[in-house]
Amino acid sequence: MRRKQAVFFRTLYSLLKLDKSPPHQVLLLVLVLSQSIFGLPVMPAATTTLPASEVGREAALQLGQGRQYYETGQFAAAASFWSQAATAFASLGDRLNQAMVLNNLSLAYQQLGQLSEAKKATDTSLKLLQTGTESASKKEYMRILAQALNTQGSLQLALGESEPALATWQQAATAYDKAGDRTGFIRSSINSAQALRALGLYRRALTTLIEVNEIQQKQPDSLIKVAGLRSLGTTLQLIGEAGSSRQVLQNSLALAQKLESPADISATLLSLGNTARSQEDAKAALAFYDRSATQATDATTKLQAQLNSLSLLIDRQELSAAQALLPQIKSEIANLPASRNTVYAKINFAQSLMKLETRGQGEAEGEKPLTSRPLYIAQLLAQAVKQAKSLKDQRAEAYGLGNLGKIYQQTQQLSSAQDLTQQALILAQAIHAPDIAYNWQWQLGRLQRDRGDITGAIATYTEAVKTLQSLRSDLVAINPDVQFSFRESVEPVYRELVSLLLRKSNREPTQENLALAREAIESLQLAELDNFFKEACLDTKPVQLDSVNAQAAVIYPIILTDRLEVILSLPGQPLRHYATSIPQSQLESTIEQFRQNLVIRSKREFIPVAQKLYDWLIRPVEADLAKSGVKTLVFVADGALRNIPMAALRDRHQYLIEKYSIALAPSLKLLDPKPLQRRQLKALTVGLSEARQGFAPLSNVPLELKQIQSEVSSVVLLNQKFTSNAFQNQIESTIFPIVHIATHGQFSSKAEQTFILSWDDRINVKQLDRILQPRNKSNGAIELLVLSACQTAAGDKRAALGLAGIAVRAGARSTLATLWSVDDAATAELMNEFYRELANTTLTKAEALRRAQLKLIKNPQAQHPIYWAAYVLVGNWL
């Protein structure tokens, strides 16, 4: 069978090569409803005079019959009647009515997927309107022109021409406004927002939709209002505001149900499914998708909902449920007319089938095999490429070609796979689509690696990373699905490059390769934070370690699939490198075991694991560190390593903190290297000691804040005085180099679940940014932000990403925080000692923290790491 498939693939590939027209890609794990709002076909206004002749009366009758068929979904019949009416109006020289009916004909053709015919009808309609229509009133003329422009915008978006669609819909909105048609104006504005989303301009889309929503609030309920709310909800999801998105979409759904519009109900349920998926609420997402498919009135929406269900089921390893969907999807996808949505649906289905092909080997014995037949996948993708070419949709064509290369790669036909991938890459670059190009550069690099061309693979991977870096501000705009698949679609590019750069062949990696690997992992740290915030909001600049502090070593532990790599940077010395062969799953399990054992105060089972991690991370360079004379170790921690306190690693005799000051840095590119200005330190200290919002009381917080006040001049907001507004007012009115927050909080890998607790609210990381950043711009950055009672979210392996997020987003040069909730009496003691040491102008912040931790280690009642190890210093350690 494999032999027959290989023969077919070669034949298929040779046919594709005959057509040298270009290729492209998007990351379509989840389909988003991309239909614009057509509006109903245009009919003559009451003031319009229809021809009185026999031909005119027949044309008017055909116009009405066409509308009846259109409204019942019989688009081919509608097109037939409107085509006859257009011919009749043309024979009478009635340009206005001919233009009007041609616009309607274009709508019908678009619904049928006959886009070339739709384009001819729209172009002719607009040409007729441009020649002038003396018999029409200005308002009637502007109304028909606006509708024709709106239809043209829909067609342009269907053809992948997002920028022209945006310009056309803006013209339509102007024409509707001149015609006094408020509903038409709103419809075009909503469509404009969709074009902005297609261009990745989500925040501009959001602004437009908020303005539309404000207008619609004053108007009666309508299907346009339903569509506006749905578009607003979708845009909110794309910029990371999933909670607000879900609420707005629920409002849209309720209104659609009130107005009894099955099409809108189905479309909104699909959007709700995508939002629930972005929140990792898989159960709700699957339920929304199922309801959307059940209530869909058109084949496209039904198929989109089913495809989204399929990809989610595969991601969740629910393979039997996924298998049950395959026959129905396969049948429906074969009957769709050619259109942009059809092309993407076929590619989406092929992607899911390829995932099943790779995961089907893990089934239990006796289960029906979930084979997806590589031959069928290749045929499906070839059809998609052919249709994309006929539609002249180069993005979709390259998307299909690249995925076709992927199935050739899966069947080990590497030469053909590489050829197809290169075609897709060339097209992506030709149409200036870096969001697509990086993906095919990555795939090409994998193919070169698999064929033994390591030098070529490194060069191609490096280009992929450069492309991703050029996309920083648009990383989320690559496609909505990047938000679902950052760890699948972006992160591996960096890690696989590092793996290639650090691989051992016959010799150690060169200094150039070590520097490139360090640069790649630094860039990954930034990309993770961009993805965390769903926007590129961080200013970066390269920092030379020697220029920061000649007594600090920087350690880069890098988690790869088959090993732990470590790069060490010592002041004034070449980079060093060492590795431990260990599967990623085993390493992460060891890290998790260490973290769990650390917080059991009655046991010392953490010690063997602490020693093991020390052996992997520190022991290979233990002598070099001692010889170098460095005083501080700065860890640019990776992945799960962010969740553990490096201070608690130990050799056979003592903890690492007993030998060195320790700090964490999300990236040296984010480091502000200025030391703390100790003169006239002033602090804003805020906290809660009473139970609030289900959180336990922190009875020692008043003592903690009082002790700080004895060391540093302070303004105190405690309990009822610590409201979000009072906090913001203090920040805006006074310069505080130190902001100390003693309240419950949580760090999570999701920005919306990373928060601190005030008396009246939960302040999430983006709200904290809005409170702190205005002051940073006008009065200078916060020198030190202290979060003394926070913890990382349980069960979240990347929870400490939230800590890094708060640290950099707040604009503080340094952040001192806790990885888990610490006994508040121990916290009060440690904080008191930390601020006392901080007053010593000869000590760095890292050394002040180290001395405070050592004091607890020497206290028999607090020497267990649960009391002192949770405190980590992030950012500037000087």
ChimeraX attribute file (.defattr): number of C-alpha atoms within 10 A of each C-alpha:
attribute: neighborCount
match mode: 1-to-1
recipient: residues
	/A:1	5
	/A:2	10
	/A:3	8
	/A:4	9
	/A:5	16
	/A:6	17
	/A:7	11
	/A:8	15
	/A:9	21
	/A:10	14
	/A:11	12
	/A:12	14
	/A:13	20
	/A:14	12
	/A:15	11
	/A:16	16
	/A:17	13
	/A:18	8
	/A:19	10
	/A:20	8
	/A:21	13
	/A:22	21
	/A:23	30
	/A:24	32
	/A:25	28
	/A:26	22
	/A:27	19
	/A:28	21
	/A:29	22
	/A:30	25
	/A:31	24
	/A:32	21
	/A:33	17
	/A:34	15
	/A:35	16
	/A:36	21
	/A:37	18
	/A:38	19
	/A:39	15
	/A:40	12
	/A:41	22
	/A:42	18
	/A:43	16
	/A:44	17
	/A:45	11
	/A:46	8
	/A:47	9
	/A:48	14
	/A:49	11
	/A:50	16
	/A:51	16
	/A:52	10
	/A:53	10
	/A:54	9
	/A:55	15
	/A:56	18
	/A:57	15
	/A:58	16
	/A:59	26
	/A:60	23
	/A:61	14
	/A:62	22
	/A:63	27
	/A:64	18
	/A:65	16
	/A:66	28
	/A:67	24
	/A:68	16
	/A:69	17
	/A:70	22
	/A:71	12
	/A:72	9
	/A:73	15
	/A:74	16
	/A:75	21
	/A:76	17
	/A:77	17
	/A:78	26
	/A:79	25
	/A:80	15
	/A:81	21
	/A:82	30
	/A:83	22
	/A:84	17
	/A:85	28
	/A:86	25
	/A:87	15
	/A:88	21
	/A:89	24
	/A:90	15
	/A:91	13
	/A:92	13
	/A:93	11
	/A:94	18
	/A:95	23
	/A:96	26
	/A:97	31
	/A:98	26
	/A:99	27
	/A:100	29
	/A:101	35
	/A:102	29
	/A:103	32
	/A:104	32
	/A:105	31
	/A:106	30
	/A:107	31
	/A:108	29
	/A:109	22
	/A:110	22
	/A:111	19
	/A:112	18
	/A:113	20
	/A:114	17
	/A:115	24
	/A:116	17
	/A:117	15
	/A:118	24
	/A:119	20
	/A:120	13
	/A:121	25
	/A:122	26
	/A:123	18
	/A:124	15
	/A:125	28
	/A:126	20
	/A:127	13
	/A:128	20
	/A:129	20
	/A:130	10
	/A:131	10
	/A:132	12
	/A:133	16
	/A:134	10
	/A:135	13
	/A:136	16
	/A:137	12
	/A:138	12
	/A:139	16
	/A:140	19
	/A:141	19
	/A:142	22
	/A:143	24
	/A:144	28
	/A:145	26
	/A:146	29
	/A:147	26
	/A:148	29
	/A:149	28
	/A:150	32
	/A:151	29
	/A:152	28
	/A:153	31
	/A:154	27
	/A:155	25
	/A:156	20
	/A:157	22
	/A:158	22
	/A:159	22
	/A:160	19
	/A:161	18
	/A:162	21
	/A:163	16
	/A:164	15
	/A:165	27
	/A:166	25
	/A:167	14
	/A:168	24
	/A:169	28
	/A:170	22
	/A:171	18
	/A:172	30
	/A:173	27
	/A:174	18
	/A:175	25
	/A:176	27
	/A:177	19
	/A:178	16
	/A:179	20
	/A:180	15
	/A:181	16
	/A:182	14
	/A:183	18
	/A:184	23
	/A:185	24
	/A:186	24
	/A:187	24
	/A:188	32
	/A:189	24
	/A:190	29
	/A:191	31
	/A:192	30
	/A:193	28
	/A:194	30
	/A:195	29
	/A:196	22
	/A:197	24
	/A:198	22
	/A:199	18
	/A:200	19
	/A:201	17
	/A:202	24
	/A:203	16
	/A:204	15
	/A:205	25
	/A:206	23
	/A:207	14
	/A:208	18
	/A:209	26
	/A:210	15
	/A:211	12
	/A:212	21
	/A:213	18
	/A:214	10
	/A:215	13
	/A:216	20
	/A:217	10
	/A:218	8
	/A:219	11
	/A:220	7
	/A:221	14
	/A:222	15
	/A:223	15
	/A:224	18
	/A:225	24
	/A:226	25
	/A:227	25
	/A:228	27
	/A:229	28
	/A:230	28
	/A:231	27
	/A:232	28
	/A:233	29
	/A:234	29
	/A:235	27
	/A:236	23
	/A:237	26
	/A:238	27
	/A:239	20
	/A:240	23
	/A:241	20
	/A:242	23
	/A:243	15
	/A:244	15
	/A:245	26
	/A:246	23
	/A:247	14
	/A:248	21
	/A:249	28
	/A:250	19
	/A:251	17
	/A:252	27
	/A:253	25
	/A:254	15
	/A:255	21
	/A:256	24
	/A:257	14
	/A:258	12
	/A:259	15
	/A:260	12
	/A:261	16
	/A:262	17
	/A:263	15
	/A:264	25
	/A:265	24
	/A:266	27
	/A:267	28
	/A:268	30
	/A:269	27
	/A:270	32
	/A:271	29
	/A:272	31
	/A:273	30
	/A:274	33
	/A:275	28
	/A:276	23
	/A:277	22
	/A:278	21
	/A:279	21
	/A:280	12
	/A:281	13
	/A:282	18
	/A:283	12
	/A:284	17
	/A:285	25
	/A:286	23
	/A:287	16
	/A:288	25
	/A:289	27
	/A:290	21
	/A:291	18
	/A:292	29
	/A:293	24
	/A:294	14
	/A:295	18
	/A:296	22
	/A:297	18
	/A:298	13
	/A:299	13
	/A:300	20
	/A:301	24
	/A:302	23
	/A:303	24
	/A:304	27
	/A:305	30
	/A:306	26
	/A:307	26
	/A:308	26
	/A:309	26
	/A:310	29
	/A:311	23
	/A:312	21
	/A:313	20
	/A:314	19
	/A:315	14
	/A:316	11
	/A:317	14
	/A:318	12
	/A:319	18
	/A:320	15
	/A:321	13
	/A:322	23
	/A:323	19
	/A:324	12
	/A:325	15
	/A:326	18
	/A:327	9
	/A:328	11
	/A:329	19
	/A:330	14
	/A:331	10
	/A:332	13
	/A:333	18
	/A:334	11
	/A:335	10
	/A:336	18
	/A:337	16
	/A:338	19
	/A:339	23
	/A:340	22
	/A:341	23
	/A:342	22
	/A:343	27
	/A:344	23
	/A:345	23
	/A:346	24
	/A:347	27
	/A:348	25
	/A:349	27
	/A:350	25
	/A:351	22
	/A:352	23
	/A:353	25
	/A:354	21
	/A:355	15
	/A:356	23
	/A:357	19
	/A:358	13
	/A:359	15
	/A:360	16
	/A:361	12
	/A:362	9
	/A:363	13
	/A:364	9
	/A:365	8
	/A:366	6
	/A:367	8
	/A:368	11
	/A:369	17
	/A:370	20
	/A:371	15
	/A:372	19
	/A:373	13
	/A:374	21
	/A:375	17
	/A:376	13
	/A:377	23
	/A:378	24
	/A:379	16
	/A:380	21
	/A:381	28
	/A:382	23
	/A:383	17
	/A:384	28
	/A:385	30
	/A:386	18
	/A:387	21
	/A:388	26
	/A:389	19
	/A:390	15
	/A:391	22
	/A:392	17
	/A:393	22
	/A:394	25
	/A:395	25
	/A:396	27
	/A:397	31
	/A:398	30
	/A:399	31
	/A:400	34
	/A:401	32
	/A:402	33
	/A:403	30
	/A:404	29
	/A:405	29
	/A:406	26
	/A:407	23
	/A:408	25
	/A:409	20
	/A:410	15
	/A:411	15
	/A:412	14
	/A:413	16
	/A:414	19
	/A:415	15
	/A:416	19
	/A:417	25
	/A:418	24
	/A:419	17
	/A:420	27
	/A:421	31
	/A:422	20
	/A:423	21
	/A:424	32
	/A:425	30
	/A:426	19
	/A:427	25
	/A:428	27
	/A:429	16
	/A:430	15
	/A:431	15
	/A:432	11
	/A:433	18
	/A:434	22
	/A:435	24
	/A:436	26
	/A:437	28
	/A:438	27
	/A:439	28
	/A:440	32
	/A:441	27
	/A:442	27
	/A:443	27
	/A:444	27
	/A:445	28
	/A:446	23
	/A:447	23
	/A:448	21
	/A:449	18
	/A:450	14
	/A:451	13
	/A:452	11
	/A:453	13
	/A:454	17
	/A:455	13
	/A:456	15
	/A:457	25
	/A:458	22
	/A:459	13
	/A:460	23
	/A:461	26
	/A:462	22
	/A:463	17
	/A:464	26
	/A:465	22
	/A:466	15
	/A:467	19
	/A:468	25
	/A:469	17
	/A:470	13
	/A:471	18
	/A:472	20
	/A:473	16
	/A:474	20
	/A:475	24
	/A:476	25
	/A:477	23
	/A:478	22
	/A:479	23
	/A:480	27
	/A:481	21
	/A:482	23
	/A:483	23
	/A:484	17
	/A:485	16
	/A:486	17
	/A:487	12
	/A:488	10
	/A:489	15
	/A:490	22
	/A:491	16
	/A:492	16
	/A:493	25
	/A:494	24
	/A:495	19
	/A:496	19
	/A:497	26
	/A:498	26
	/A:499	19
	/A:500	18
	/A:501	24
	/A:502	22
	/A:503	16
	/A:504	10
	/A:505	7
	/A:506	6
	/A:507	7
	/A:508	14
	/A:509	18
	/A:510	13
	/A:511	13
	/A:512	11
	/A:513	17
	/A:514	21
	/A:515	16
	/A:516	17
	/A:517	24
	/A:518	21
	/A:519	16
	/A:520	22
	/A:521	23
	/A:522	20
	/A:523	19
	/A:524	23
	/A:525	24
	/A:526	23
	/A:527	25
	/A:528	19
	/A:529	23
	/A:530	20
	/A:531	21
	/A:532	21
	/A:533	23
	/A:534	22
	/A:535	18
	/A:536	18
	/A:537	14
	/A:538	17
	/A:539	10
	/A:540	13
	/A:541	11
	/A:542	11
	/A:543	15
	/A:544	12
	/A:545	18
	/A:546	15
	/A:547	9
	/A:548	19
	/A:549	17
	/A:550	16
	/A:551	15
	/A:552	26
	/A:553	22
	/A:554	20
	/A:555	22
	/A:556	22
	/A:557	23
	/A:558	22
	/A:559	23
	/A:560	19
	/A:561	16
	/A:562	15
	/A:563	17
	/A:564	19
	/A:565	22
	/A:566	22
	/A:567	20
	/A:568	22
	/A:569	21
	/A:570	22
	/A:571	20
	/A:572	10
	/A:573	10
	/A:574	12
	/A:575	16
	/A:576	17
	/A:577	20
	/A:578	16
	/A:579	17
	/A:580	14
	/A:581	13
	/A:582	16
	/A:583	15
	/A:584	15
	/A:585	12
	/A:586	13
	/A:587	22
	/A:588	17
	/A:589	13
	/A:590	16
	/A:591	21
	/A:592	18
	/A:593	15
	/A:594	23
	/A:595	20
	/A:596	13
	/A:597	18
	/A:598	26
	/A:599	20
	/A:600	14
	/A:601	14
	/A:602	10
	/A:603	11
	/A:604	13
	/A:605	15
	/A:606	19
	/A:607	19
	/A:608	15
	/A:609	19
	/A:610	26
	/A:611	21
	/A:612	18
	/A:613	21
	/A:614	21
	/A:615	17
	/A:616	18
	/A:617	24
	/A:618	20
	/A:619	16
	/A:620	15
	/A:621	16
	/A:622	13
	/A:623	10
	/A:624	12
	/A:625	20
	/A:626	12
	/A:627	9
	/A:628	16
	/A:629	14
	/A:630	18
	/A:631	18
	/A:632	24
	/A:633	25
	/A:634	25
	/A:635	23
	/A:636	23
	/A:637	22
	/A:638	19
	/A:639	16
	/A:640	19
	/A:641	22
	/A:642	23
	/A:643	23
	/A:644	22
	/A:645	23
	/A:646	26
	/A:647	25
	/A:648	26
	/A:649	25
	/A:650	24
	/A:651	19
	/A:652	10
	/A:653	7
	/A:654	12
	/A:655	21
	/A:656	19
	/A:657	23
	/A:658	16
	/A:659	15
	/A:660	20
	/A:661	24
	/A:662	27
	/A:663	29
	/A:664	26
	/A:665	25
	/A:666	25
	/A:667	24
	/A:668	24
	/A:669	19
	/A:670	20
	/A:671	22
	/A:672	21
	/A:673	18
	/A:674	12
	/A:675	16
	/A:676	20
	/A:677	10
	/A:678	13
	/A:679	8
	/A:680	10
	/A:681	17
	/A:682	19
	/A:683	21
	/A:684	24
	/A:685	25
	/A:686	24
	/A:687	29
	/A:688	27
	/A:689	20
	/A:690	16
	/A:691	14
	/A:692	16
	/A:693	11
	/A:694	6
	/A:695	12
	/A:696	12
	/A:697	15
	/A:698	19
	/A:699	14
	/A:700	19
	/A:701	26
	/A:702	19
	/A:703	16
	/A:704	23
	/A:705	25
	/A:706	17
	/A:707	18
	/A:708	23
	/A:709	19
	/A:710	12
	/A:711	18
	/A:712	19
	/A:713	15
	/A:714	21
	/A:715	17
	/A:716	19
	/A:717	19
	/A:718	21
	/A:719	20
	/A:720	13
	/A:721	17
	/A:722	22
	/A:723	21
	/A:724	18
	/A:725	14
	/A:726	13
	/A:727	18
	/A:728	17
	/A:729	12
	/A:730	16
	/A:731	20
	/A:732	18
	/A:733	10
	/A:734	13
	/A:735	19
	/A:736	25
	/A:737	22
	/A:738	22
	/A:739	24
	/A:740	22
	/A:741	26
	/A:742	29
	/A:743	24
	/A:744	25
	/A:745	26
	/A:746	24
	/A:747	31
	/A:748	24
	/A:749	22
	/A:750	20
	/A:751	22
	/A:752	21
	/A:753	18
	/A:754	26
	/A:755	24
	/A:756	21
	/A:757	24
	/A:758	27
	/A:759	20
	/A:760	15
	/A:761	15
	/A:762	19
	/A:763	20
	/A:764	19
	/A:765	25
	/A:766	18
	/A:767	15
	/A:768	18
	/A:769	17
	/A:770	13
	/A:771	21
	/A:772	22
	/A:773	21
	/A:774	16
	/A:775	21
	/A:776	18
	/A:777	10
	/A:778	10
	/A:779	16
	/A:780	15
	/A:781	21
	/A:782	21
	/A:783	21
	/A:784	25
	/A:785	25
	/A:786	21
	/A:787	24
	/A:788	29
	/A:789	26
	/A:790	25
	/A:791	23
	/A:792	24
	/A:793	21
	/A:794	11
	/A:795	9
	/A:796	15
	/A:797	19
	/A:798	20
	/A:799	25
	/A:800	26
	/A:801	28
	/A:802	26
	/A:803	32
	/A:804	22
	/A:805	24
	/A:806	26
	/A:807	26
	/A:808	25
	/A:809	20
	/A:810	23
	/A:811	24
	/A:812	26
	/A:813	25
	/A:814	30
	/A:815	28
	/A:816	21
	/A:817	22
	/A:818	26
	/A:819	25
	/A:820	25
	/A:821	19
	/A:822	20
	/A:823	15
	/A:824	21
	/A:825	16
	/A:826	18
	/A:827	23
	/A:828	22
	/A:829	18
	/A:830	24
	/A:831	20
	/A:832	22
	/A:833	21
	/A:834	23
	/A:835	20
	/A:836	17
	/A:837	21
	/A:838	23
	/A:839	17
	/A:840	12
	/A:841	12
	/A:842	11
	/A:843	15
	/A:844	19
	/A:845	27
	/A:846	27
	/A:847	23
	/A:848	23
	/A:849	29
	/A:850	25
	/A:851	19
	/A:852	21
	/A:853	27
	/A:854	17
	/A:855	17
	/A:856	22
	/A:857	19
	/A:858	11
	/A:859	10
	/A:860	8
	/A:861	10
	/A:862	18
	/A:863	17
	/A:864	21
	/A:865	21
	/A:866	21
	/A:867	25
	/A:868	27
	/A:869	25
	/A:870	25
	/A:871	26
	/A:872	23
	/A:873	25
	/A:874	29
	/A:875	27
	/A:876	27
	/A:877	31
	/A:878	21
